[in-house]
Amino acid sequence: MAEVESLLSYGYNPNVRNYTESYDNGRTPVYYAAEGGYNSLVKKLIAAGADVNQASDEQWTPLLAAARYSGNLETIRILVEADADIHFTNNYGRNVLMLATYMGKADVVQYLLGLGMDPEIKNNDGNNSYDYAKNNKDISSDMIHQYREAYLLKQKMAGIENRIKEIEARDEGLPESLKRDKYLIAYTDALKQEEYLDAVIYANLLDKLDTPMEDAFYYFWGEALLKLEDPEQAKSKLNEYLKRTGSGGKYYTQALRLIIQAEA
């Protein structure tokens, strides 16, 4: 570390490419640091101006090397936060998610899927991250699917929140009674047309108003949430319906079936 710092202080180029051996293929200092998981050194080189997206002749970047070899989650985070391209692929068409999956780095895989990487993208051989998870004792296809769905749901929910804020700003001056009628019509129409995202948006808006709703409102809200693959929130609304109506509710049996479905 001290030697590297000394060289950098003398103006050593942090992006020099190495061709000392035939297998070096133009790799840079930050490549080697990331490959070995030397996180402090990676930070020093980045601070000195190292290009985290400089690829070797075989199209291996520091990020890909970190995933394939001895880099850990911190290494990956450091590089990503320095604007490393997570979608870059090497000459085999392999991206960082594929390589992390192949190496069984579950925490790295979860992190990358949380950034929105698509596990269905294929390499030059037609394999995707799910294929790399096969026969891997540390990562399963189900795990990848679960993390991917969690990311998609998070994005979906963020979209709902933004839409709610837009509608609230638009209708700010309306009387509450008018808002209730307007949102209830929109909610009912959305359910009839199976536009479940809109139904959930208007259900949230109705819930924010200081007016009581009929019991069935919570049943259909829960059903819509389940359609949007949000089982935890769906269970919450369906249980609210059951708490209000008990076993005598019109949708008692259906609500129980949906809860069982959400728990599966």
Stockholm file with secondary structure:
# STOCKHOLM 1.0

chainA/1-264         MAEVESLLSYGYNPNVRNYTESYDNGRTPVYYAAEGGYNSLVKKLIAAGADVNQASDEQWTPLLAAARYSGNLETIRILVEADADIHFTNNYGRNVLMLATYMGKADVVQYLLGLGMDPEIKNNDGNNSYDYAKNNKDISSDMIHQYREAYLLKQKMAGIENRIKEIEARDEGLPESLKRDKYLIAYTDALKQEEYLDAVIYANLLDKLDTPMEDAFYYFWGEALLKLEDPEQAKSKLNEYLKRTGSGGKYYTQALRLIIQAEA
#=GR chainA/1-264 SS CHHHHHHHHTTCCTTCCBCSSTTTTTBCHHHHHHHHTCHHHHHHHHHTTCCTTCCCTTCCCHHHHHHHTTCCHHHHHHHHHTTCCTTCCCTTCCCHHHHHHHTTCHHHHHHHHHTTCCTTCCCTTSCCHHHHHTTCSSCCHHHHHHHHHHHHHHHHHHHHHHHHHHHHHHTTTSCHHHHHHHHHHHHHHHHHTTCHHHHHHHHHHHHHSSSCCCHHHHHHHHHHHHHTTCHHHHHHHHHHHHHHHGGGSTTHHHHHHHHHHHHC
#=GC SS_cons         CHHHHHHHHTTCCTTCCBCSSTTTTTBCHHHHHHHHTCHHHHHHHHHTTCCTTCCCTTCCCHHHHHHHTTCCHHHHHHHHHTTCCTTCCCTTCCCHHHHHHHTTCHHHHHHHHHTTCCTTCCCTTSCCHHHHHTTCSSCCHHHHHHHHHHHHHHHHHHHHHHHHHHHHHHTTTSCHHHHHHHHHHHHHHHHHTTCHHHHHHHHHHHHHSSSCCCHHHHHHHHHHHHHTTCHHHHHHHHHHHHHHHGGGSTTHHHHHHHHHHHHC
//
